[in-house]
Each structure stands twice: as C-alpha cells, then as structure tokens.
Amino acid sequence: MTGSGGGQTIDSMVTTDLLEHELLRGGHRITEPRRRLLSSIQAMGDHFTAEGLAAASPGVGRATVFRTLKLLQEVEAVCQVVLDDGTLQYRLTPNNAGHHHHIVCSRCGAVNDFASCDIQGLLAELARRTGYDIETHRLEVYGRCSECREELGRA
C-alpha cells in the first residue's frame, strides 16, 4: 500500500459506507453530523487534518470532529501521522492494515505505510529495564522520498 508518494491511494479503497460499518461494528451510532464528517473524510482523501475536516464540514462542531476522529482511530479506520514539523495529520486505513508504521518525506510530506517492524526484542528489553508494561508503540521514520531526491539533484 502506498500513500501520497505515488501509486494507489487509500481513499480509493475506503468508502463512506465502509467507515460507517466500522463505527457500527465498534458499537457507535451513526448520527447525521458523523455521516457528514465521514463524507468529508472520503472527499478529502489520503491526508487530512482535524482543522481541515472541520472546515470541510460546516455545521459540525469541533468537539464532534475530534470525538469522531478518536472513535475512528479506536476502530482502526484512520490513523494519525506526525509529520517532520510536528503537524498532526490523519490517514484512512485500509481494512486489513493492522498495526503499521509510517515513513514520511520531510520535504513534500508524502507518507507511506510499512508493517515490517522487527523491534519486539527492543520493546521487551525496554520493558525489562524500565519496568513498564508496554501496551503499544508508534514509529514514524523521516527522510526524503525518491521524487524529492531527484528534484534536489536537478536543482
């Protein structure tokens, strides 16, 4: 699966009906404001911010935007991406993505997902050394995508 760095985008695979289904499956109601948010999410595509979603959904309160985004994360229909500059964005998650991580272009903001994550040994050692019961983790990798490297090489 690829993000905005090229290839097939997630928004072409996720429909408003599918997002509604995920919320219902998680035991959440589909209200009219949520339906408008889901429609806006699908129209916005692969990357969006909470602020952009609020602006694209007139008449829906900001609290509803943030609560709905939290619910969509809980049912794994969207995920958060922290860009290199600290900006928080959201992405649609395909049905079978499961736990995954992001590689983010620090120049253009393209995001790609990857699932290979051989850090279980590191997490076990970290838990042992700190006494924490590690419940989850998030890994964001930053660099320059091939398109930006090519552009910089031509400049």
C-alpha positions in Angstrom: 0.0 0.0 0.0 1.3 3.4 -0.8 0.4 6.9 0.4 0.7 10.2 -1.4 4.1 9.2 -2.6 2.6 7.6 -5.6 0.6 4.5 -6.6 -2.9 3.6 -5.4 -4.1 5.8 -2.6 -6.1 4.6 0.4 -9.0 6.9 -0.3 -9.9 5.0 -3.5 -10.4 1.9 -1.3 -12.3 3.2 1.6 -15.9 4.4 1.2 -18.3 6.3 3.5 -20.3 3.1 3.8 -17.2 1.2 5.0 -16.4 3.9 7.5 -20.0 3.8 8.8 -19.7 0.0 9.0 -16.5 0.2 11.1 -18.1 2.6 13.6 -21.3 0.5 13.9 -19.1 -2.7 14.3 -17.4 -0.8 17.2 -20.7 -0.2 18.8 -21.0 3.5 17.9 -24.1 5.3 16.5 -24.1 7.0 13.1 -25.5 10.4 13.6 -26.1 13.0 10.9 -23.0 15.0 11.9 -20.9 11.9 11.9 -22.3 11.0 8.5 -21.2 14.4 7.2 -17.8 14.0 8.7 -17.3 10.6 7.0 -18.4 12.0 3.7 -15.9 14.9 4.1 -13.1 12.5 5.1 -13.7 10.4 1.9 -13.7 13.6 -0.2 -10.5 14.9 1.4 -8.6 11.8 0.5 -5.5 10.2 2.0 -4.2 13.0 4.2 -6.3 15.5 6.2 -6.1 17.5 9.4 -8.7 17.9 12.1 -8.9 21.6 11.2 -9.3 20.8 7.5 -12.0 18.3 8.3 -13.9 20.9 10.5 -13.7 23.5 7.7 -14.9 20.9 5.1 -17.9 20.0 7.4 -19.9 23.2 8.0 -22.4 22.9 10.8 -20.5 20.2 12.6 -19.0 21.3 15.9 -15.2 21.0 16.6 -15.8 18.7 19.6 -17.8 16.3 17.3 -14.9 16.4 14.8 -12.3 15.4 17.5 -14.6 12.8 19.2 -15.3 11.2 15.8 -11.6 11.1 14.9 -10.9 9.4 18.2 -13.6 6.8 17.5 -12.3 6.2 14.0 -8.9 5.6 15.4 -10.3 3.2 18.0 -11.9 1.1 15.3 -8.7 1.5 13.2 -10.4 3.2 10.3 -8.0 6.2 10.5 -4.5 6.6 11.9 -2.5 9.6 13.0 0.7 10.6 11.3 3.1 13.1 12.9 4.9 15.0 10.1 8.5 16.0 10.5 7.5 19.6 11.5 5.2 18.2 14.3 2.0 18.7 12.4 -0.6 16.1 13.1 -2.5 14.6 10.2 -4.9 11.7 9.8 -5.0 9.0 7.1 -7.6 6.5 6.1 -6.6 3.0 7.0 -7.5 0.1 4.7 -9.4 -2.8 6.4 -6.5 -5.2 6.6 -3.7 -2.8 7.6 -3.4 -3.8 11.2 -0.6 -2.4 13.2 1.7 -0.4 10.9 4.1 2.5 10.8 4.8 5.5 8.6 7.7 6.7 6.5 7.3 10.4 5.9 9.1 12.6 3.4 10.5 15.6 5.3 10.3 17.8 2.1 6.9 17.1 0.5 5.1 15.3 3.2 4.4 12.1 1.3 3.6 9.2 3.6 3.9 5.5 3.0 2.9 2.7 5.4 5.1 -0.3 6.3 4.2 -3.2 8.5 7.6 -4.8 8.9 8.6 -3.9 12.4 11.3 -6.1 14.0 11.5 -4.2 17.2 9.8 -6.7 19.5 13.2 -7.5 21.1 13.9 -3.9 21.7 10.5 -3.4 23.3 10.9 -6.4 25.5 14.3 -5.1 26.7 12.9 -1.6 27.2 10.1 -3.1 29.3 12.5 -5.1 31.3 14.9 -2.2 32.0 12.1 0.4 32.8 9.5 -1.8 34.5 6.9 -0.6 32.1 4.2 -2.9 30.7 4.4 -1.6 27.1 0.9 -1.5 25.6 1.6 -0.1 22.2 4.1 1.9 20.2 4.3 4.2 17.2 7.1 4.6 14.8 7.5 7.4 12.3 10.5 7.4 10.1 11.5 10.6 8.3 13.6 11.1 5.2 13.4 12.3 1.6 11.3 10.4 -1.0 12.8 9.4 -4.3 10.9 12.2 -6.2 12.3 14.9 -3.9 15.8 13.5 -4.0 15.6 13.6 -7.8 14.3 17.2 -7.8 17.1 18.3 -5.4 19.6 16.6 -7.6 18.4 18.6 -10.6 18.5 21.9 -8.8 
